[in-house]
């Protein structure tokens, strides 16, 4: 029998029998109860069924309650059709009216909650991207009453780096879900600029203030949100993090030691006028970075300190598999009846293989470029990348020549090989190259255009010492792809 038909029959049976059972329980004390008291009790029964079940079940429950009330508690006792007082008819009618009204309210609430839940789940990532820097797992648990504005994200960045994001919009309901979607989109857009975490949060703070200004005085209150943004670099093993009013992340070392990172707390998004501070933390291989929202640790029955301690105790014995750790944390730390939604993101780090990294210092004169190309060709041959050697040499020739002519020494060349081949040229200048479309009569201006045509992607990211211009192209099919992280027992 179909599950839907079974649920329908069970609801139909409950609609008839629940009011009958309540009336039977009240029958021994019938003499001590007034009809108003009985009617109020049955109204509560009808309201409860209406809030928990289908609309037609609520209507049927109200009708059943009116019939059983007339049968058991009106005069003459035991008849369906004769009423001695008009009050009996009014009371029975009130039962039916309350059921209809409450069922309508329940229908509207259920519809609005379904819309908000569907919207929020559509705005959250359905599948986390597979990166060589981290192996990530996530969980999202909506609140019992209303959906909120919690979100998470895993964003691949150039140079095989990965950004980890967790945020929380204060409040519940459809407005919070929409705001969450707008902020998540803003973070995705800002991440394409390859901004450091503190600068990204500063721009996100401007977005929230602009959203407040657009909403005007007619909206209820101002928009408030928190966010934690982290960038992990598998080549150096460093993780740069900044937070805007959010709880700090937990770090689980490979030996099981857990610590809550002492990360400077910036102001919540939308406050403005205050700066965000980024902190760099070295993470060894197989370290777990745990990002979460306040709904996981805050509870009406425990304070934040107790929630953080329970989280740390759970993480210390949860193992190194992110999926299993997520499940273990939710089972042990999540409140039984969460009043706020929960977002949990756990990422296990890995370091980039040293045999897939090649680096050279770039001399400050153009005559050194041919020797550099020869050394790069030898390294590509070691990596079985003979098919891409010609394209790679053209790209690095243009980038290296630009660094020598227009950059500030010292300049540096780095090759990174995984599923793709990345060429990075850095120098101490903060001037970013831009793409030009040279005409037939122009003598220059075609270097970046050639790089853009040969590479899958290219761009510039700024570092404290200057800038890095990078270009990414597919690795040859003969190159073995770095295997995914295997689960650790």
N, C-alpha and C positions, 0 to 999 in steps of 0.2 A: 504494500500500500504506500502511495507517495507520502513523503514527510509532511507536505503542506496540508494534505487531507487529514492526516492524523492530528496535526495541531488544530485544525479547524473543528474537528469533532470534539477534541478535548476542551476547547474554548466554549463550544456550544453546551457541553455537559456542565462545565463550571458555571456558566451564566444561569442555568436553571437550578442547579443544586446548591450553589453557595448561598443565595438568599433564603432558600428553603432550610438549609442547615442552621443559619443564624436565627430564623424564626423558631425553629424547633428548640434551640438552646434557650431562647427567651420565653418560651411558652410556660415553663414551670413558675416563672416569676411574673406572669402576665398580670396578675392582680395588683402587683406593686408598681407597675410601670404605666405611665401615661402614654397615650398614643403619640404624643409629640416626641417623647423619649425614644420610642420604638422607631418612629420615622427618622429621627436623627441618626440612629445606629445604622439603619438600612441605607441612608444617604451616604454615610461613610463607606459602607461596603460598595455601593455603586460607584462612588468616586475613585476608590482604590482599583476596582476592576477597569474603569475607564482609563486610568493613568497607565495601567500595565498591559493592556490588551488592545485588540482591534476596535474600531469605532462601532461596527455592527454588534460586536459582543457587548460593548457597554450599553448600547440601546436595549439589547435583549435582556441584559441584567437588570436595567431599570424597570422594564416591563414585568419581568419575573418578580422583582421586589414589590412592585405595586400590587400584583395579583396575590402574592402570599401575605402581604400586609392586610389586604381586604379580607382574605379568607380567615386569618387567625386573630386579627386584632380589631375588627369592626363588629358592630352589632347589626343583625343577629349573628352569632358565632357560627361559622361553617358555611356561609352562603357567598356566592359570587355576584349575585345580581341585586340584592335588596340592601339598601342603605337607609338607616333611620335618620341620619343627620347629614347635612350638607358638608360638615367638616370632614367626614370620612372620605367623601369624594375628593375634596380639596387636598387632603393629606396624600391620598393615593396618587393624585395627579402631580403633586409636588415631587414625589419620588421619580416619576417618569421624566418630569421637566429637568430635574437636577442631573439625571443620567444623560439626557440629550445635551445639556449645556457643557457638562464636564467632558463628555466624549468629543465635542467639537473643539474644546480647548486642548485636549490631549492630542487630537489629530493635528492641530496647528503646531503645537510644540514638537511633535514627532517629525513633522514635515520640515520645520526650520532646523531642527538638530540634524536631520539627514542631509539637508542641503549644506550646512556648515561642515559636517564631517566629510562629505564627498568632496567639497571644495578644498578642505585642508589636505586630505590625502592625495588629491590630484596635484597639489602644489609641492608636496614633499617628493624627494627622489625615490623612484620605485626600485632601482637597482644601483648599487654603489659602483663607481668605476673601478676597474681593475688596474692598479698601479704597481710599479716595481718598488715603490718606496714603503708602502704599508699594506697590510692586510686588514681590512676594516669590516666591522659588523655593527649593526644598528638596531634599535628598537624604538617604536613609538607607541605609547599607551594613552588613549584619550581619557579625559576625566569622565566620571559617571554622569555628572549633571550637564555640563556644556563643554564643547571643544574649546581649546585655547589657541595660543599663537606660538607654540614651540616648533622649532625646525632644526635641521642638521644638514650638513653637506660635506662631501668629499670632492675636492676640485683638483684635477691634475694641472700642474704648472710646468713651464719650460725647465729644461735641465733635470727632468725626472723628479722634481720636487712635488710635494702634495700639500694642499691646504685643507685643514680640518676646521669646520665651523659648527658651532651650536649657538642658538639664539632663542630668546623668549620674549614675546610681546605680552605686556601686562594686560590682564583682562580675559574675558571669555566671549564666545559668540562669533557671529558671522563677521563682525567688524575686525576682530582680532585675527581671524583667519585670513582675511583680505590683506590686512597690514603685513602679516607674516609673509604672504606671497610677494608683496612689493619689496620688502626688505631682502628676501632671499634673492630676488632677481637683481637687486642693486649690488649685493655681494658678488654674485656671479659676474656682473659687468665690471665691477672694480677689480676683480681678480685677473681679468684679461690685461689690465694695465700693469700687473706684476708689482703691486704696491706692497711695502712692508706692512705688518699687522697694525702698527700704531697709526700710520697714514690712512689705511683703509678704514679703520674705525672712525677717524676724524671725518672722512668723507661721508661715511654712513650716518654719522651724527648730523651732518648738514642735510642729508636726505630726510631724516626724521623731523627736523625743524621745518623744512619746506613742506612736508606733509601736514604738519600742524597748521602752518600758515594757510595752506589750501583749504583745510577743513573749516577754518573760521570759528567764530564763537558759537555757532549753532550745534556743534558736536558736543557730546558728553565728555568733558575733560580733555586732556591732551594725551598724545600718543607717548607711551613710555615703553622702552624695550631694553633688553640686555643682550650682550653678544660676547662670545669668545672666539678669537681667530688665531689659528696657529699654522705655521709653515714648517714642514719637515724636509730637510735636505739630506738624502741618503748618501751623498758623496762625502760631505763633511760630518754627518751624524748630528748636526745641530738642529734644534727646533726653536723657532722664534715665535713668541706668543704675546698677545695683549688682550685685555678684557675690558669691557665696558659695563660695569655693574654686575657682572656675572660671577658665579661661583668658580673658584680656581679649579684646574684639572687635577686629577689624581694620576700619579705615575707608579706603575708596577714594574719593578726591576725584574730581570730574569730569575733572580734567586728568591723571588716572592716578597721582597720588601716593598712596602707601599708608603707613599708620602703624598700629602696634599701640597702642591707646589706653592711656594710663597711668591705669588705673582701680584704686582701692584694693582690695586683695584681702581680702575678709572671710573668716571661718572657714567650713569646710565645714558643711553642714547637719547638725544633730544634736550639734554640739559644745556649744553653749549658753554663755551668760555673756559673749559678746563681741558688739559692735554691728556693724552693716553701715553702710557709708557710700555715699551716692548722689552721683553727679557729673553735672552738666548740661553738655552739649556742643552747640554750634550746628552744624547741618548744612545746607549749601546744597542747592539743588535738584540732583537727579541724583547724590547721594552714595550710595555703597553701604556698607551696614553688614553685616559678615560675622561671623556667630556660628557656632561649631563646638565639637565635643567633642575630648577629648585623643587619641582614636584616629586623628584625621586627621594629627596632627603628630608623635606619639610613635611610635617604631619601635625595635626591638632593634638596628638597624644604624645609627641616627643619634640624636643627642641632641635635646632640645626646641629649643635655639637654632637648630640647622640646619633643623629642621622649620618653625619660624616664618619664617626667612629664605626658604626655598623657597616658602612660602605667599605672602609679600609679593612676591617676584619674579614669581610666577605671576599674582597679582591685578593687578599694575601693567600687564600687557599683555593682560588678558582682556576688555577692553571694558566696556560699561555694561549689557548685557543680563543679568539675573540667571540665567536658564536656561542661557545659554551659559557664564556664569562658573562656575556649579556644575559643569557637565560638564568644563570646562577644569581646574578645581581638582582634581577627583577623578582625572583622567587624569595630572596632573603630580605631585600631592602624596601621594595615597593609596598606602600600601605595597602591594606586589604580593600579599602574603599577610597581610592585616590580622589581628592577634591580638585586637583590640578593635573593637567596633562603632563606627560613625561617624555622627554627625548633623551636617548642614551646612545652615545657613539664611542666605540672602542676600536683603537687602531694599534696593531702590532708592527713595530718598526723593523726595518732591515737595512743593512748598510750595502752600499754599492760595491760590487766586486772590484778589487784593485786592478785586476788584469784587464778590465774593461775601461780603464782610464789612461789617457796619454796626455802629457803636458809638455809645453815648450815655452821658453822665454823668447820673445820676439825682439831681435836687434832693432836699433833705431835707424837703420838705413835700408833703402829698398833693395840693394844688391843682395841682401841675405834671404830674400824671398825664394829664389830657386832652390837653395840648399834646404830651406824649410819644407818646401814641397816634396823634395826627395825623401826626407825623413818621414814625412806623413805617408808617402806612398809605401815605404817599407813597413810602417805600422799597419796600414790597411791590408797589406799582403799577409801579415801575421794573423790578422782577424778574418782572413778569407773574404775580403771585401773588394776583390779586384774589379768586379762589375761596377762598383760605385766610385772607383778611384778617380776617374776623369772628372765626374761631376763634383766630387768633394774637393779636388784640387782647384777647380774654378771658383768654388764658393770661398774657400779659405784664402785664395789669392786676392779676391776682391776685399774681403774683410780685413785681412792683414795689411794690405796696401792702404786702406782707409785709416787704419789705426796708426800706421807710420806717418802718413801725410797730415792727418787732421787731429789725431789724438795726442795725448800727453803721456810720455814714458813714465814708468815702464809698462810695456804691453805684454800680454800673455795669451797663449793659444792652448785650448783644451778640447780633446775629443772624448765623448762619452758614447758607449755602445751598449744598447740593450735591444729592445724590439725595434728601435730606430737609432740612427746615428746623428748625434748632435755636435755641431761645431760651434765653439764659443771663443770669441776674441774680446778680451777686456783691456782697458787702459784707464788712466787716471783722469780722463776728461769727462765732463758731464754733458757735453754736446751730443745730442742724439742724431744719428743719420735719418734721413727721410727719403721716401721713394719719389723719384723724379721720372718724368717721361720725356727723355731727350729727343730733340728733333734731328733730322738728317745732318744739319750743319753744326750741331753742338759737338765740341771736342771731348766733353766729359759728361758726367752725370748718369752713366749707364751702369755703374757698379752695383748699387742696391737693386736696380731693376733686374739685372742678371741673376742676383741672388734670389729675388722673389720668384723668378721664373723657374729656377732649378730646384729650389727647396719646397717642401710641403708647407712649412711655416717658417717665419722668421720674426724677429722682434728685438727689442732693447729692454733691458732691465737695469735699474740703477742700484748701485751698492755703495756703501760708505766711502769707498776709495775711488769711485768713478762710475763706470758703466760697463756692461757686457752686451755685446751684440751677438746674437745666436741664430743659427739656422738648423732646421731639423729636416732630415730626409729618411726615406725607408731604408732599412738594412737589407742586404742581399738575402735571397731565400736560403742560401747555403749557410747562413749564420745561425747557429742554434740559439733559440729564444731562451732567455733566462727563465727557469721554471718558477711557478708560483710557490708561495710559502706553503709548506706542508703543515698540517695541524700538529701541534706539539701536545703530547699527552700530559 
